[in-house]
């Protein structure tokens, strides 16, 4: 599991962090993401819908959100604009 700590980062940075890690993938992976931005739950749902990723779990803690997301790698053609 890849852990992304985006606590203290405001929109759109938690999603940008996920995208950066996704670009490195060669196969499907699970991300655990910690974020405290109030827009994060809606943003991650939208990103999952757009990318075909699966939001496995979203938990609201007292001061942050914890999400578990299964993501697919970005195709090479998309990485290089082909």
Secondary structure, 3 states (H helix, E strand, C coil): CEEEEECCCCCCHHHHHHHHHHHCCCCCEEEEEEECCCCHHHHHHHHHHHHCCEEEEEEECCCCEEEEEEECCCCHHHHCCC
